């Protein structure tokens, strides 16, 4: 089982996990199960630019979406958390290749499309 460090976001008290021993993908489902919120969306946060991709997707597709973006950007997960203000799960990555434009996306039928 992958290891992580758990912290709380200072201003909201929301949970954050920081992966310790792998790229973090193996922790996403466990994180969601332990921190489940119905109807939360997915936000991919670029730690380099502090911008996000806001993604509307079924919760069962979150791992596929994150894996796809990680592979394109050649990134690993820096952290994962919840944002109770925006009602979203937040995954922190480094968008090292700059292949994605930041903004709003939908993931349907195994395709990620900008809205």
Sine and cosine of phi, psi and omega as CSV:
sin_phi,cos_phi,sin_psi,cos_psi,sin_omega,cos_omega
0.00,0.00,0.66,-0.75,0.00,-1.00
-0.94,0.34,0.51,-0.86,0.01,-1.00
-0.97,-0.24,0.42,-0.91,0.01,-1.00
-0.47,-0.88,0.33,-0.94,0.13,-0.99
-0.96,-0.28,0.76,-0.66,0.01,-1.00
-0.98,-0.20,0.73,-0.69,0.05,-1.00
-0.73,-0.68,0.20,-0.98,0.11,-0.99
-0.90,-0.44,0.69,-0.72,0.04,-1.00
-0.93,0.38,0.81,-0.58,-0.16,-0.99
-0.82,0.57,-0.69,0.72,-0.12,-0.99
-0.99,0.15,-0.41,0.91,-0.06,-1.00
-0.89,-0.45,-0.34,0.94,-0.09,-1.00
0.98,0.20,0.15,0.99,0.02,-1.00
-0.93,0.36,0.51,-0.86,-0.05,-1.00
-0.98,0.22,0.64,-0.77,0.10,-1.00
-0.74,-0.67,0.72,-0.69,0.14,-0.99
-0.93,-0.36,0.69,-0.73,0.08,-1.00
-0.90,-0.43,0.93,-0.36,-0.01,-1.00
-0.88,0.48,0.63,-0.78,-0.03,-1.00
-0.96,-0.29,-0.54,0.84,-0.21,-0.98
-0.78,-0.63,0.13,0.99,0.09,-1.00
-0.44,-0.90,-0.21,-0.98,-0.05,-1.00
-0.98,0.18,-0.03,1.00,0.09,-1.00
1.00,-0.07,-0.29,0.96,-0.03,-1.00
-0.84,0.54,-0.65,0.76,-0.05,-1.00
-0.91,0.41,-0.25,0.97,-0.02,-1.00
-1.00,-0.05,-0.26,0.97,-0.14,-0.99
-0.86,0.52,-0.79,0.61,-0.02,-1.00
-0.89,0.46,-0.66,0.75,0.03,-1.00
-0.88,0.47,-0.67,0.74,0.02,-1.00
-0.87,0.49,-0.71,0.70,-0.02,-1.00
-0.91,0.42,-0.67,0.74,0.02,-1.00
-0.87,0.48,-0.69,0.72,-0.03,-1.00
-0.98,0.22,-0.32,0.95,-0.05,-1.00
-0.74,-0.67,0.77,0.64,-0.12,-0.99
-0.97,0.24,0.74,-0.68,0.12,-0.99
-0.70,-0.72,0.83,-0.56,-0.01,-1.00
-0.92,0.39,0.65,-0.76,0.09,-1.00
0.92,0.39,0.34,0.94,0.11,-0.99
-0.97,0.22,0.59,-0.81,0.05,-1.00
-1.00,-0.06,-0.09,-1.00,-0.01,-1.00
-0.89,-0.45,0.78,-0.62,0.10,-1.00
-0.89,-0.46,0.80,-0.60,0.11,-0.99
-0.97,-0.24,0.91,-0.42,-0.10,-1.00
-0.99,-0.15,0.83,-0.56,0.06,-1.00
-1.00,0.06,0.92,-0.38,-0.03,-1.00
-0.92,0.39,-0.32,0.95,-0.02,-1.00
-0.98,0.18,-0.72,0.69,-0.08,-1.00
-0.97,-0.24,-0.19,0.98,-0.08,-1.00
0.90,0.44,0.47,0.88,0.06,-1.00
-0.94,-0.33,0.27,-0.96,-0.05,-1.00
-0.77,-0.64,0.39,-0.92,0.26,-0.96
-0.96,-0.26,0.86,-0.51,0.03,-1.00
-0.99,-0.15,0.87,-0.49,-0.17,-0.99
-0.86,-0.52,0.82,-0.58,0.12,-0.99
-1.00,-0.03,0.89,-0.45,-0.03,-1.00
-0.40,-0.92,0.39,-0.92,0.13,-0.99
-0.92,0.39,0.63,-0.78,-0.06,-1.00
-0.85,0.53,-0.48,0.88,0.02,-1.00
-0.94,0.34,-0.24,0.97,0.01,-1.00
-0.99,-0.15,-0.05,1.00,-0.08,-1.00
-0.83,0.55,-0.69,0.72,-0.02,-1.00
-0.89,0.45,-0.67,0.74,0.02,-1.00
-0.88,0.48,-0.70,0.72,-0.01,-1.00
-0.89,0.46,-0.75,0.66,-0.03,-1.00
-0.90,0.44,-0.67,0.74,0.01,-1.00
-0.87,0.49,-0.70,0.72,0.02,-1.00
-0.86,0.50,-0.77,0.64,-0.02,-1.00
-0.90,0.43,-0.66,0.75,0.03,-1.00
-0.86,0.50,-0.68,0.73,-0.01,-1.00
-0.91,0.42,-0.68,0.73,0.01,-1.00
-0.91,0.41,-0.67,0.75,-0.06,-1.00
-1.00,0.03,-0.08,1.00,-0.04,-1.00
0.82,0.57,0.79,0.61,-0.12,-0.99
-0.85,-0.53,0.19,-0.98,0.19,-0.98
-0.81,-0.58,0.24,-0.97,0.00,-1.00
-0.99,0.17,0.82,-0.57,0.08,-1.00
-0.99,0.11,-0.61,0.79,0.03,-1.00
-0.30,-0.95,0.27,-0.96,0.16,-0.99
-0.66,-0.75,0.58,-0.82,-0.04,-1.00
-0.29,-0.96,-0.06,-1.00,0.11,-0.99
-0.89,-0.45,0.51,-0.86,0.09,-1.00
-0.85,-0.53,0.98,-0.22,-0.05,-1.00
-0.94,0.34,-0.33,0.94,0.02,-1.00
-0.96,0.28,-0.69,0.72,-0.01,-1.00
-0.99,-0.13,0.03,1.00,-0.03,-1.00
0.80,0.60,0.83,0.56,-0.02,-1.00
-0.58,-0.82,0.42,-0.91,0.23,-0.97
-1.00,0.05,0.72,-0.70,-0.05,-1.00
-0.90,-0.43,0.79,-0.62,0.07,-1.00
-0.90,-0.44,0.85,-0.53,0.01,-1.00
-1.00,-0.03,0.82,-0.57,0.01,-1.00
-0.75,-0.66,0.21,-0.98,0.20,-0.98
-0.96,-0.28,0.92,-0.39,0.02,-1.00
-0.99,0.16,0.97,0.25,-0.16,-0.99
-0.95,0.31,-0.38,0.92,-0.04,-1.00
-0.98,-0.21,-0.25,0.97,0.03,-1.00
0.91,0.42,0.56,0.83,-0.05,-1.00
-0.99,0.17,-0.35,0.94,-0.06,-1.00
-0.95,-0.31,0.60,-0.80,0.17,-0.99
-1.00,0.06,0.60,-0.80,0.00,-1.00
-0.99,0.16,0.53,-0.84,-0.03,-1.00
0.47,-0.88,-0.45,-0.89,-0.10,-1.00
-0.97,-0.24,0.73,-0.69,-0.04,-1.00
-0.75,-0.67,0.34,-0.94,0.18,-0.98
-0.83,-0.56,0.60,-0.80,0.10,-1.00
-0.89,-0.46,0.95,-0.32,0.00,-1.00
-0.66,-0.75,0.63,-0.78,0.05,-1.00
0.80,0.61,0.67,0.75,0.05,-1.00
0.91,0.41,0.38,0.92,0.03,-1.00
-0.78,-0.62,0.68,-0.73,0.04,-1.00
-0.98,-0.20,0.89,-0.46,-0.06,-1.00
-0.80,-0.60,0.67,-0.74,0.06,-1.00
-0.96,0.27,0.68,-0.73,-0.02,-1.00
-1.00,-0.10,0.00,0.00,0.00,0.00
